[in-house]
Amino acid sequence: MGSRILIGWLLCLALLTSGPAAAQLADEGVKAKAYCIMDADTGKILSAYNHQMMLPPASTLKVATALIAVNSLRLTDRVPVSAYAAAAPPSKLGIRPGETYSVQDILYAVLLASANDAARALAERVSGSEEQFAQYMTARLRSMGAYRTNFMTASGLPAPGQFSTAQDLAHIFRLAMQNPTIARILSVKMHILEDGKIVRSHNRFLFSSDYAVAGKTGFTRASMHTYVGMFQNGDKRIIISLLGSPNKWPDLRLLIAKGFADMGTPVAALPPLEERLRKTSTGYSLMGDDIERSAGYTRANRQRTSKHAYQREPSSSRVIRAGVVPTAGKTSRPPKKKVSKTKPRTQSSVRVGGGG
């Protein structure tokens, strides 16, 4: 009799540990406060943890800013720069009051360089002020299904009452990637603006992984690291969002493998290449003698320097594997302008800091 009772207790314990507790053990390597893995084609949630927890999104918010802007303005419209926009803290492009930029260039600055000053200028162009834009954006996003999102800025810089969830961020990113302009911009590694400034993607996976399609990073002290992006393996595409990560790159490597396993197309464990990338004038380069290949770099044209660094082919565009066709007649590089005698500001004017 006693042995039967013991067996019964053991069976109950096995049932309990096979549910959420077992799932938590499987994900114990992920340090983020919340994440969501979504099927990019159907919107089905494949795996999640605290995916409805409301947390600060940092600069992943800028994907929503771009989505609202491209549905409100034409790419050729001009965006004036106010003193308020120019005064935004880093990350920033270094735009000045009185200057004007095309909507297209501002979008590249917002999505690649994570420029807070450009995000403010874009918000003012759409709604007259950043506050009014944030209210309009929040209402529009809720009508699109992002019910647990409330934005107070256009940049993602810390603000009371500003929050989103991993589920909402994945949903917003899925909507954004259905827009050809945003899909094109988020998939490029670098871009040269009309005035000669160079903006580079903060998404290191574009420089280190063949699975990466597009993505947006974020960071503030309050939010810690945040991220949302799309990855593809064969014909399977997943969207991964995470919030509150102490180190997003190792978290994301685990979630990429988990996502593709859930999709039935498992991949080998990803090597920790992102931490070994070093900034170059055109993006990032993988350093080290023991690296035999550089995923995401152009195979035919890569060259090794005396420091054994694989250099990326200097190009402002890459193949879009998101199943989205760019708008006809629009390219990722604007027409070249005549260079004036005054030396233009270069990539050194693009500052990398909080919010990016």
C-alpha positions in Angstrom: 0.0 0.0 0.0 2.8 2.4 0.9 4.6 1.7 -2.3 1.5 2.6 -4.3 1.1 5.9 -2.5 4.8 6.7 -3.2 4.4 5.9 -6.9 1.3 8.1 -7.0 3.2 11.0 -5.6 6.1 10.5 -8.0 3.6 10.5 -10.9 2.1 13.8 -9.7 5.6 15.3 -9.4 6.5 14.2 -12.9 3.3 15.9 -14.3 4.0 19.1 -12.5 7.6 19.3 -13.6 6.8 18.6 -17.2 4.8 21.8 -17.6 6.0 25.4 -16.9 8.8 24.4 -14.6 10.4 22.2 -17.3 10.0 25.0 -19.8 11.7 27.4 -17.4 14.6 25.0 -17.0 15.0 24.8 -20.8 15.2 28.6 -21.0 17.3 29.2 -17.9 20.2 30.4 -20.2 18.1 33.4 -21.4 18.6 36.3 -19.0 16.1 38.7 -20.5 13.1 39.7 -18.4 10.7 38.9 -21.3 10.8 37.5 -24.8 8.6 36.4 -27.7 9.3 34.2 -30.6 6.8 34.5 -33.4 6.1 32.8 -36.8 6.7 35.8 -39.1 4.3 34.5 -41.7 1.3 33.6 -39.5 1.9 35.7 -36.4 1.6 32.6 -34.2 3.5 32.7 -31.0 6.0 29.8 -30.9 7.5 30.4 -27.5 7.4 33.1 -25.0 8.3 34.2 -21.5 6.6 37.1 -19.7 5.6 38.2 -23.2 2.8 40.4 -21.9 4.8 42.1 -19.2 4.9 45.8 -19.7 8.5 47.1 -19.9 10.3 50.1 -21.4 11.2 49.3 -25.0 14.1 51.8 -25.6 14.9 52.3 -29.2 13.0 49.3 -30.5 10.1 51.9 -30.3 11.6 53.6 -33.4 10.3 50.7 -35.6 6.8 52.0 -34.6 7.8 55.6 -35.3 8.9 54.6 -38.8 5.8 52.6 -39.4 3.5 55.5 -38.6 5.6 58.0 -40.6 5.7 56.0 -43.8 2.0 55.8 -43.7 1.7 59.5 -43.2 4.4 61.1 -45.5 6.1 60.6 -48.9 9.7 59.6 -49.0 10.5 62.8 -50.9 8.8 65.1 -48.4 11.2 67.4 -46.5 11.7 67.3 -42.8 12.7 70.5 -41.1 14.9 70.4 -38.0 13.8 72.4 -35.0 15.9 73.4 -32.0 14.1 70.9 -29.9 14.9 68.0 -32.3 18.5 69.0 -32.6 18.9 69.1 -28.8 18.0 65.4 -28.4 20.6 63.4 -26.4 22.6 60.6 -28.1 22.4 58.5 -30.1 22.0 61.3 -32.6 22.9 62.2 -36.1 24.1 65.7 -35.3 21.4 67.6 -37.4 21.2 71.3 -36.8 18.2 73.7 -36.4 17.1 75.1 -39.8 18.4 72.1 -41.8 16.0 70.0 -43.8 16.3 66.3 -44.8 14.2 64.0 -47.0 11.9 61.6 -45.2 13.9 58.8 -46.7 17.2 60.0 -45.2 15.5 60.6 -41.8 14.2 57.0 -41.8 17.7 55.6 -42.5 19.0 57.7 -39.6 16.2 56.6 -37.3 16.4 52.9 -38.1 20.1 52.3 -38.7 21.9 54.9 -36.5 19.0 55.0 -34.0 19.2 58.8 -34.1 17.0 60.4 -31.4 17.3 63.9 -33.1 16.0 62.4 -36.4 13.2 60.7 -34.6 12.1 63.9 -33.0 12.2 65.8 -36.3 10.2 63.1 -38.0 7.5 63.2 -35.2 7.2 67.0 -35.5 6.8 66.7 -39.3 4.0 64.2 -38.9 2.0 65.7 -36.0 3.5 69.1 -35.1 5.1 68.0 -31.8 6.6 64.8 -30.4 3.9 64.6 -27.7 1.1 64.8 -30.2 2.9 62.2 -32.4 3.3 59.8 -29.5 -0.4 60.0 -28.7 -1.3 59.5 -32.4 1.1 56.6 -32.7 -0.2 54.9 -29.6 -3.8 55.1 -30.8 -2.9 53.8 -34.3 -0.9 50.9 -32.9 -3.7 49.8 -30.6 -6.0 49.8 -33.6 -3.5 47.5 -35.2 -3.5 45.0 -32.3 -0.7 46.3 -30.0 -3.0 46.6 -27.0 -0.4 46.7 -24.2 1.7 49.5 -25.6 1.8 53.2 -24.6 4.4 55.5 -26.1 5.3 58.9 -24.8 8.2 59.7 -27.2 9.2 59.0 -30.8 12.7 57.8 -29.8 12.3 55.4 -26.9 14.3 57.6 -24.5 13.0 57.1 -20.9 9.7 58.7 -20.1 7.1 58.0 -17.4 4.2 55.9 -18.6 6.1 54.5 -21.7 5.9 50.8 -22.1 5.4 47.9 -24.4 5.5 44.1 -24.3 7.6 41.5 -26.1 4.4 40.3 -27.8 3.4 43.8 -29.0 7.0 44.5 -30.2 7.0 41.3 -32.3 3.6 42.2 -33.7 4.6 45.7 -34.6 7.8 44.5 -36.2 5.8 42.0 -38.3 3.5 44.8 -39.5 6.5 47.0 -40.2 8.3 44.3 -42.3 5.2 44.2 -44.6 6.1 47.7 -45.7 8.7 47.6 -48.5 10.5 50.8 -47.4 11.0 49.7 -43.8 12.0 46.2 -44.8 14.6 47.6 -47.2 16.1 50.0 -44.7 16.2 47.5 -41.8 18.0 45.0 -44.0 21.0 47.2 -45.0 24.2 47.4 -43.1 25.0 51.0 -44.0 23.7 54.0 -46.0 25.2 57.3 -47.3 22.8 60.2 -46.8 22.4 63.1 -49.3 24.9 65.3 -47.4 27.6 62.6 -47.1 26.9 61.4 -43.6 27.3 57.6 -43.2 24.8 55.8 -41.0 25.4 52.2 -39.9 23.2 49.5 -38.6 23.5 48.7 -34.9 22.2 45.2 -35.6 25.4 43.1 -35.4 23.6 40.0 -36.6 23.6 41.5 -40.1 27.4 41.3 -40.0 27.8 37.9 -38.3 24.9 35.6 -39.3 23.4 34.4 -42.5 20.1 33.9 -40.7 19.6 37.6 -40.0 17.1 39.5 -42.2 16.5 42.7 -40.3 16.4 44.0 -36.7 16.5 47.0 -34.3 18.4 47.3 -31.1 17.8 49.4 -28.1 19.4 50.3 -24.8 18.9 52.7 -21.8 19.9 52.2 -18.2 16.2 51.9 -17.3 15.3 49.4 -20.0 18.6 47.5 -20.3 19.1 45.8 -23.7 16.1 45.4 -26.0 15.8 43.9 -29.4 13.4 43.0 -32.1 14.3 41.3 -35.5 13.6 38.8 -38.1 15.6 35.7 -39.0 15.2 33.2 -41.8 16.3 29.5 -42.3 15.3 28.1 -45.6 11.6 29.1 -46.1 11.0 29.5 -42.4 11.0 33.0 -40.9 10.8 33.9 -37.2 10.5 37.2 -35.3 12.3 37.5 -32.0 11.7 40.3 -29.5 13.3 40.6 -26.0 13.1 43.2 -23.2 15.3 43.8 -20.2 18.3 41.8 -21.2 21.7 42.3 -19.4 23.4 41.1 -22.6 21.2 40.7 -25.7 23.6 38.9 -28.0 23.9 35.6 -26.0 20.2 35.7 -25.2 19.4 36.1 -28.9 21.7 33.3 -30.0 19.8 30.9 -27.7 16.4 32.2 -28.9 17.3 31.9 -32.6 18.2 28.2 -32.1 15.0 27.7 -30.0 12.8 29.5 -32.6 14.0 27.4 -35.6 13.7 24.2 -33.6 10.1 25.1 -32.9 9.6 25.7 -36.6 11.0 22.3 -37.4 14.2 23.6 -39.0 16.8 23.2 -36.3 20.2 24.9 -36.6 23.5 24.3 -35.0 24.4 26.4 -31.9 25.5 29.9 -33.1 29.1 30.8 -32.2 29.6 34.0 -30.1 30.7 36.2 -32.9 28.7 39.4 -32.1 30.9 40.3 -29.1 34.0 40.0 -31.3 32.9 42.4 -34.0 34.9 45.6 -34.2 33.7 48.9 -35.7 35.1 49.9 -39.1 34.3 52.9 -41.3 31.6 51.0 -43.1 30.2 48.8 -40.4 31.7 45.9 -38.3 34.5 43.4 -38.9 35.2 40.1 -37.3 38.6 39.9 -35.7 40.8 36.9 -34.9 43.0 34.3 -36.5 40.7 31.4 -35.7 37.8 32.6 -37.7 37.6 30.6 -40.9 34.5 32.3 -42.3 32.6 35.5 -41.8 28.9 34.9 -42.1 27.1 37.8 -43.7 30.2 39.1 -45.5 30.6 38.9 -49.3 32.5 35.7 -49.9 33.9 36.5 -53.4 35.3 39.9 -52.5 36.4 39.6 -48.9 40.1 40.3 -48.2 42.2 39.6 -45.2 44.2 42.5 -43.7 47.5 42.3 -41.9 45.5 41.9 -38.7 43.7 38.9 -40.1 40.3 40.8 -40.2 37.7 39.9 -42.7 36.5 43.1 -44.3 33.0 43.5 -45.6 32.4 44.6 -49.2 31.5 48.3 -49.0 28.0 48.3 -50.2 24.9 50.2 -48.9 22.5 47.3 -49.6 22.0 43.6 -49.1 19.6 41.0 -50.3 16.2 41.2 -48.7 15.0 37.8 -47.6 11.8 38.9 -46.0 9.5 38.1 -48.8 8.9 41.8 -49.4 9.7 43.4 -52.8 11.0 47.0 -52.6 8.9 49.7 -54.2 9.8 50.0 -57.9 12.1 52.9 -58.7 13.4 53.3 -55.1 16.9 52.3 -54.2 18.7 52.3 -50.9 21.2 54.9 -52.1 20.0 58.4 -53.2 21.5 60.1 -56.3 25.0 61.5 -55.7 25.3 65.2 -55.2 28.3 67.4 -56.2 30.8 67.6 -53.4 31.3 71.2 -52.2 34.6 72.6 -51.2 33.5 72.6 -47.6 34.4 69.2 -46.0 31.1 67.5 -45.1 30.7 65.9 -41.7 31.3 62.2 -41.9 30.4 59.2 -39.9 32.2 60.6 -36.9 29.2 62.9 -36.4 26.9 60.0 -35.8 27.1 59.5 -32.0 26.3 56.2 -30.4 24.8 56.3 -26.9 21.8 55.7 -24.8 18.6 54.8 -26.6 20.3 53.0 -29.5 
